[in-house]
Amino acid sequence: MAKRIVTKIGNVFCAEIDNEFKCYFQYISNDLYNLNSSVIRVFKKRYPMDSNPTIDQIINDEVAFYAHTILRFGIQFNAWYKIGKSTEIGEKELKKVYFCQTQDHEAVFNPFPELIWVDPLKNWYLWHVNEEHQRIGKLPKKYWTIVEPGGVIPYIDIINRMRYGFYKYASVMYDVIKRIPLPDVDVYLKTEEDGIVTYYQFKGSHAVRQLIVTDGKEIRLTADNPKADGRKLRTADFGDTNWRNQDFIEKDEFDRAWNENR
């Protein structure tokens, strides 16, 4: 019989990332207006694998982000594990956090109820935990840098945000709320358009290497040599493009392409 998983508000969890560092988060609420999902606050500090900080040390750290998730799946698939509990859950700070979602449909009565397609970037919803979702149309600019994506986030995407500083999953909302990598993280991508294949390596928000493959020619651009054959190293920030899931690749794939035919 599978072991019963019990989680309680205040529980603190540890996630071991790539066997390189530890991240911690705390279960702080259930959102009755968002599928009764668990709400967590993820702390910013990364700890060495051999460290064992106290609960007080963990929860007194700055919060990196808030999210809705399903805790038991992360436990079942060994993404995180409980280490303790605290009654201090940051209720005052949580009340200030805005979550957001876009919808690409709305209900109309014509004369019977039906769903019609609408532009999701003109159909945003905002809410605080345990408050009704408020439809606001276009997202005002004052919210662009402070809102949290409000979907129920799978455990693998929570881990990805701990690792990279952003969610990899695709969403139209990232046309407005920009994804910002952690400053020391490396992100690798591959895109193809009009027969031109481009590989990118970002360090934080900035491209540091770029390989362009076109018409049998390979053009390599770096921060030290940003121009060649009429091409320039990307200067736009990482978050200025709404990258797709399939654009993300691993370091090994980038390195193979970069080193091929040299």
N, C-alpha and C positions, 0 to 999 in steps of 0.2 A: 504494500500500500504506500502511495506517495506521501511524503511528509507534509503535514498541513503547514501552510505558510501564514504566519501571523505578522501583520505590520500595524503599528500604532503611530499616530501623530506624535512627532518628537523624535522618532527613530532617526539615527544617523547611519549613513551607509558609506562604504568605501568601494571605489572602482579602481582596479589596477590596470593602467593603460600601457599596453605593449610591453609589459614587464620592465617599464622604464621609470614610471612614477605613479604616485597615488593621487587621486582626486576624491573629495568628499562632498556629500550632499545630505540634506535633511528633508524628511517628509513633514510638511508643515500644514497641509489642509486638504480637504476634498472640495472640489468645485461642483456644487449641485446643479449649476447651470451649464456644465460642460461634461455631460455623461458621468457625473459623480467621480471624475477621475482624480487621481492623486496629484497634488501640487508639491513640487520640490523646489528648494533653493540650492543651487550648486555654488560652492565656494571657489574662490579664485586661486588660492595658493596650491601649487603642486609640491608634493612631498616625495623625498627619496623612498625607494622601495623598502629600505630597512628602518624607516622611521615609524614611530607609533605615537602621534600627537594625542594629547588629551581631548576629550569632548569639548571642554571650554576653549582650548586653543583653536579647534576646528570652527566652532560656531561664531567665534569672535572675529573671524576673517571677513574680508569684503566679499559680497555676493557677486559672482560672475554673471549668472542668469537665473531666471525662474522658468519653470516648464510644467506642463501637464504630462503625466505618463502613467504606465501600469507597472507598479512596483514588482508584482509577483513574477512577471515574465523576465525581468532583469535578474531576479534571484534564481529562477528555474534554469536560465541559460548561463549562469555564472558570470554575468556582467557586473554584478555588485553584490555585496553582502553586508549584513547589519553588524555594527560594532558597538552600539550603545544608544543612549537616549538622553534628551534634554527637554526640560519644560520650557526653555527659552526658544521660541519659534519665529521671532521677528514679525509678530502680527501687525505692528504699526507700520513697518516698511511694506509688508505685503499689500496692505490696503491702498497703497499708492501706485501699485504696479498695474499698467494697462496691458491687457492681452488683445490680440486682434486676429481677425480672419476675413478672407474675402469669399464671396459667393458668386457663382456664375449663373444663378437662376433665382427667380423670385416667384412667389405665388400671386396669381391674379384671379379675379372672378369675372367670367366673361360669357355667360352669367354664372357658369359653374367653375369651381376652382381648377386651375391648371398651372403648370410650371412653365415659365418662359425664360429664355436665355437672356442674360444681361452682361454687360462688360464688367468683369469682376473688379477692375481697378476703379470703377465708379460705384462699387457696392461693398463697402467695408463695414465691419462690425467691430465695436470696441466694448470692453467690459472689464470690471474688476472681479476678482474671485468672489463667487457667491452673489453676484448681481446679474440681472438680466442683460443679455447682449443688446447693445444699442446700434441700430443701423444709422450710419452717418454719411453714406454716399462716398465721395472721394475722401481719402485720408488727408486731413490738414497737415501741412508741413511741420507744425510744431510737434507732431507725434512721430515723425519719421525715424528719429534716433532713439526713442525711448520705449517703443512698444515691443512686446514679446509675441512671437507667433503662438497662437492659442490652440492649435490642434492638439490632440492627444498623441504625443511623440513616442514612437517605438524606442525600445531600449538602445538599439544599435545607433540611432541618431542622437540620443543623449550622449552616448560614448563618443561619437564623432565630434559633437560640439565641445566636449571636454578636451578632446585631442587637438582640434583645429581652431576652435573659437567660433564656428558657424555650423549650421546644418547643411549637409550635402544634398538633401532631397530637393527636388525641383518644386517651385511654386511661383505663380505669377506675382505674388506679393513682393518678391525680391526685385521686381522692377522699380519698387518704391523704397522699401526698407532694405538697405544695402547689407550684404554679408561682409563681415570684417574678420579676417583671420587674425589669430594671435601673432604678435610681431616677430616671434622667433620660429614660427612654424613654416615648413616647406610644403607647398601644395603643387601637384603636377596635373596637367590637363592636356588633352588632345582634341582638336577640333578639325572638321573637314568641311570646306565650302568651295563650290565651283572647282573641284579638283585640286584644291590647295590644302595640304595637310599642315597643321601648325601644332607644335608641341610647346608647352610653357612650363617653366619652373618659377613659382612665386616664392619669395621670402617675405612673409607677412603679406602686406597689400601690394607689394611691388614686384614686377617681373625682373628676374635676374638672368635668366637664360631663355632663349626662344629659338626653335628650329623650324624653318619653313621649307617644306618639300613641295616643289612645283616644277613641272616640265622636266623631270629627271634631275633637277638641280637641288642641292641642299644648301641653305643659307643659315649660318649660325650667328646669332647675335647674343652679346653678353653686356653686362653693366659696364665693363671696361671697353668693349668694342660694340657700341649700340647701333652702328650703321654699316650696311654692306649691300651691294647690288641693288641700290635704290630702296632698300627696306630699312625700317627702323624698329628697334626694340620697343615693345609696348610701353607707353607711359601712363595709360589710364590705370587707376587702381583696380585691384581684383574685384571689388564690389560693384564696379560700374558695368559689369556684364552679368546677366542672369544665367549663369552656367547651368547646363543640364546634368542630370545624374550620369549619363554616359560619357560626359566630357572628362570626368575625373579618372585618372590612371594612377598606378603605383610608380614609385621611384625606379624600380627595375626596368619597367617599360620605357620610361623617359630616357634612362641611361643607355639602354640598348640602341634606341633611335639616335641619340646624340653621338654615340661613339661609332656607329656604323659608317663604313666607307671613309674613315679618316686615316 
